[in-house]
Amino acid sequence: MILAVDLGKTSCRAAAAGRRAEGAGAPGLATADGVQAAEAAILSVAREFGPVDEVIVGAAGALAAPDAARALGHALLRSLRAERVAVTSDAVIAHAGALNGEPGVVLIAGTGVVALAIDADGALRTADGWGPWLGDEGSGAWIGAAGLRAALRAHDGRGPSTTLLDAARARFGPPTTWPAQLTNAAALASFAPDVLAAEGDTAARAIVSAAAEALAATARAVGDGPVAVVGGLAGSNALREQLDLVPAAGDALDGALRLRAIHEPHVIRVEAKAAVLQSLDALATEGTRPDLDDLDARPIGEVVALLVAAEGEAHGAVAAAIPQIAAAAEAIAARLERGGHLIYAGAGTAGRLGMLDAAECGPTFGTDLVRGVIAGGPAALTEAIEGAEDAFDPADLADLTAADALVGITSSGRTPYVLGALEHAHGIGALTVAIVNNPGSEASADLVIELLTGPEVLAGSTRLTAGTAQKIVLNALSTSVMIALGKAYGPRMVDLRLTNAKVRRRAVRIVRDAAGVDEDVATAALAAAGGHAKTAIVALLAGVDAAEAVVRLDRARGHVRDAIG
């Protein structure tokens, strides 16, 4: 069975086996948390139907956010247990439905508005669709907002009287409550029917006339010739009067089943193949160690010895990868030297290890240059979030830039969340590094670090030897990078944050030993430096006060050795 879905910002409609269902919409895939909101909206209507084999989704924002569209596809493969999912824009399926899969121009006018032309060769052009604050001229939200402005002008005495004021009061209550209620496009669009119905009102007629003119201009911007109009405003004769119209052959749900070759360049398709499961079974980290069939019957002391010996094997796997680790550290340091950040991305154990290393960099090195993201969000740090690793949400890396470095950590080398994060980072221009525990993995990155730890004592439990190897590499990466950035002097960390009594004591000892002074002098210098060990050391070794030490460090880009030289 095929489930067709038309997901707009106001409503989510679905159809399968001759039946239809409707629920609330979602704000769009290009927004923060857009993938989760879209998936939730689709699931709320999909439960009206039985199991499905294939899902075809037209979702608002899919053309602007292809990474999010792909993430939604993977999420629906998991949550609906479908074999295939196709995701495209709601405008594309509206086009296919209105023109029966043929080339031409469609004007989609509802809460928002966009004109879409697709040629015989699949070339796509759009006009407007810029959202309620920058565009969507002539849309339901635009008409509703214009009507409400006219009502408020009449209320304040800034404009002529209008029946729209009474209509708005009847719908929303006192005007003083409107700003708190009317905070999104759907809310504004809810007043459009009142404006369209007020045919005898001068203000309303002017608004509708301007809307009709705007819609005609939007349609002309993408092509000449007849236009099919679909959407919530398609039935308004007043809005159609300036358009050269052809009747729409069907709606967006019909269009989901009429996608043709001209639409394929704008459709993202994902599949749940048995081969994926088979490839997972073939991974070395999913294998079983020989001669352990009686592991559950062995004395606990023997099991402990086996586990400890296996953890020791992690060091050999890491040592074999030192050239790759060093290359990654050098590349990451270069990014951070130029103002970039280091971000870890992982799922499950790998994600928690990345978050742990990032959290420890702050107090250890006095930096906010390192952070982590984990599939499922912060809740996944303390509990398993079912299915979280099966799709990546670009909102998790919304602030990633081309200056940054992303390290994806995945034992299998095929975790969709990590692969999606690496693909997203590469598309932005960030440096990408993959840490994997299987040879020839699917992870695509600028640098790949293979930690070939093999089967675990407890088969498939990659929190054991594979996790240990990952933690060693993360330690090596972050520490070597921070040393390169001047966060150490000799073997001593000199940018640590004084967060507790133990660290305050450590800072005194660091200053004392690095500067070769007694404890009283070290304590006084540290106090004069505001608790900053690096500044105190430079002041003592260079024979300057704390203010001059700060200037020298700034000139030396934070390197103690250069500041005292």
Secondary structure, DSSP 8 states (H G I E B T S, - for coil): -EEEEEE-SSEEEEEETTEEEEEE--S-TTSTTHHHHHHHHHHHHHTTS---SEEEEEETTTTT-HHHHHHHHHHHHHHH--SEEEEEEHHHHHHHHHTTT-SEEEEEESSSEEEEEE-TT--EEEEE---TTT--TTSHHHHHHHHHHHHHHHHHTSS---HHHHHHHHHH-SGGGHHHH--SHHHHHTTHHHHHH-TT-HHHHHHHHHHHHHHHHHHHHH-SS-EEEESTTTT-HHHHTTS-B---S--HHHHHT---TTTGGG-EEEE--HHHHHHHHT-GGGSB-TT-TTGGGS-HHHHHHHHHHHHHHHHHHHHHTHHHHHHHHHHHHHHHHTT--EEEEESHHHHHHHHHHHHHHHHHHT--SEEEEETT-GGGGTS--TTGGG---GGGGTT--TT-EEEEEESSS--HHHHHHHHHHHHHT-EEEEEESSTT-S---SEEEE----SBSSTT-TTTHHHHHHHHHHHHHHHHHHHHTT-EETTEE-S----SHHHHHHHHHHHHHHHT--HHHHHHHHHHTTT-HHHHHHHHHHT--HHHHHHHHHHTTT-HHHHH-
